[in-house]
C-alpha cells in the first residue's frame, strides 16, 4: 500500500512539474514584453510553464497559435495555423495516398529556435476518426502524430 501511495505522489508531482498554468501577471517581464510586441492584437492568451519555458496558446485571426519562449523572451518554438492551400506541394498527395478516406482539417507551421520549419497536419474521416502526420519544411514525410 505504501508503494502505491508513493507512486501516486510521484506521478502527481511529475504532472505538476510537466506544465503548470501561469497567470500573465506572473510571467517574466522579458516574456510579457516580447509577446505583446509580437502579437499586439492578442488580448487573451492561455499561459503555461514547463521548466524555464513559457507557452502561450491563443487565437490570431480566428486560428489557433502557440509560442514557446524561455525566461529571457527568446523564442524556442512557434506553432502557427496555416491555410491548407499554402502547404508544400507533396503534403496533400501524401495524406490522400496514406490516409484514404481522410480529409485535411487543419495544418500548422512549426518553427524552432534555429528557424527549422516542420508542418503538422491533422485529418478526419466521415466516422470521426483522426489521423495526423509531421513533414519537414519541403513536405517530406517525417512521422505520424497522435491526436
Secondary structure as the mmCIF struct_conf table of DSSP 4:
data_model
#
loop_
_struct_conf.conf_type_id
_struct_conf.id
_struct_conf.beg_label_comp_id
_struct_conf.beg_label_asym_id
_struct_conf.beg_label_seq_id
_struct_conf.end_label_comp_id
_struct_conf.end_label_asym_id
_struct_conf.end_label_seq_id
HELX_RH_AL_P HELX_RH_AL_P1 UNK A 2 UNK A 18
STRN STRN1 UNK A 20 UNK A 22
HELX_RH_3T_P HELX_RH_3T_P1 UNK A 24 UNK A 26
BEND BEND1 UNK A 27 UNK A 27
HELX_RH_AL_P HELX_RH_AL_P2 UNK A 29 UNK A 38
TURN_TY1_P TURN_TY1_P1 UNK A 40 UNK A 41
STRN STRN2 UNK A 45 UNK A 50
TURN_TY1_P TURN_TY1_P2 UNK A 51 UNK A 52
STRN STRN3 UNK A 53 UNK A 60
TURN_TY1_P TURN_TY1_P3 UNK A 61 UNK A 62
STRN STRN4 UNK A 63 UNK A 70
TURN_TY1_P TURN_TY1_P4 UNK A 71 UNK A 72
BEND BEND2 UNK A 73 UNK A 73
STRN STRN5 UNK A 75 UNK A 82
HELX_RH_3T_P HELX_RH_3T_P2 UNK A 84 UNK A 86
BEND BEND3 UNK A 87 UNK A 87
HELX_RH_AL_P HELX_RH_AL_P3 UNK A 89 UNK A 98
BEND BEND4 UNK A 99 UNK A 99
TURN_TY1_P TURN_TY1_P5 UNK A 100 UNK A 101
STRN STRN6 UNK A 102 UNK A 112
TURN_TY1_P TURN_TY1_P6 UNK A 113 UNK A 114
STRN STRN7 UNK A 117 UNK A 125
TURN_TY1_P TURN_TY1_P7 UNK A 126 UNK A 127
STRN STRN8 UNK A 130 UNK A 136
TURN_TY1_P TURN_TY1_P8 UNK A 137 UNK A 138
STRN STRN9 UNK A 141 UNK A 145
#
